[in-house]
């Protein structure tokens, strides 16, 4: 874990010492602002973003399976998901897989890839530059979702943000922001880092008080389409961005045993959430998710047949044509938005 910034707990009684401690992190941030932004960050603000998981490993590329075996499953043909990927039990370290995934996302008309990030040195951190290269090659912007990694504190988050800014990122989505109080967040969110920070929360007032540029909901099970109009109306009053999360459904039974299921209804669930976000006047639409297979929220192409669920029948498509049903439907909605 990176050393914490020198906040009040480490200040002495000498006013000059306090002033110097305040200036050091601010000077570092000012130097970062003087750095040239990446090509992706210099583009226009995204209207749509999709949550992406670079955490999959397999025997061929990584020497072990990771994430495919949740719930006590034994890959490569038995995995912790109600669905089975069209690409099989792939590795996120495979550049061919990353390239194909970014082609999907670009074809879907999505502007920004939000890569799950679990702290410095994590597998997701080690793969971030490869994700960015593959995304930028398709004209996609890259952001991260800063996850609640073990030992996460406000000081560690502040250090994380400085690091992520050096990588040329512009947007950071912070998951589970209610782990800390709104007033405490402001010592992080109000620093001039050249980043847009989005809070994952349904409490719009909390996100505004905490100093975030916007909020997103992520959880499509708890925060359904019926709530979007109220959320966005509150955001407009409070002057922050409304970025509600839409998704095709939820089914984590194979991975976690969670008995709650949000059925896909052959695409009707996805359409209803997109339509509600547009009617609510959302500033952005965030999509849960491209490839969170364990929770069954993915729109990545899925295989067909066997004991796994498939997209067969979605939007009237069948067989191989149904495998890309959600990629194609996302392109429809992003073109309208």
Number of C-alpha atoms within 10 A of each C-alpha: 14 11 8 14 16 16 13 10 6 11 15 11 8 8 10 10 12 16 11 12 18 16 13 13 18 14 11 12 19 15 11 19 16 9 11 11 18 15 12 22 19 13 13 9 14 17 17 19 26 25 23 25 20 22 22 20 21 20 14 11 13 14 9 11 20 16 20 26 18 17 17 13 16 13 18 14 10 15 25 24 26 19 26 24 20 16 14 13 21 20 24 23 21 16 14 11 15 21 17 13 22 23 17 21 26 19 14 19 20 26 23 27 29 25 25 21 28 19 21 17 11 13 17 22 20 15 17 20 13 18 27 23 17 22 24 18 14 16 17 26 27 27 28 24 22 22 17 17 12 9 8 16 15 17 17 17 20 20 19 17 22 17 14 18 20 16 14 22 23 23 25 22 25 21 19 15 21 15 12 12 12 18 12 12 21 16 15 20 19 13 15 12 21 19 20 15 22 26 28 24 22 20 16 27 17 18 27 21 14 22 22 24 19 25 31 26 27 24 18 21 16 11 17 18 22 13 15 26 19 11 24 24 16 18 23 15 9 15 12 21 22 29 29 36 29 31 30 26 24 23 24 22 18 21 22 15 10 11 9 11 14 17 15 19 15 18 20 15 18 23 20 16 23 25 14 19 28 18 12 20 17 23 20 22 25 26 31 27 26 24 23 21 26 24 23 29 26 24 29 22 24 26 22 20 13 9 10 15 15 22 28 20 15 20 15 12 15 15 13 15 13 22 23 19 24 24 21 17 18 21 18 13 17 16 11 8 17
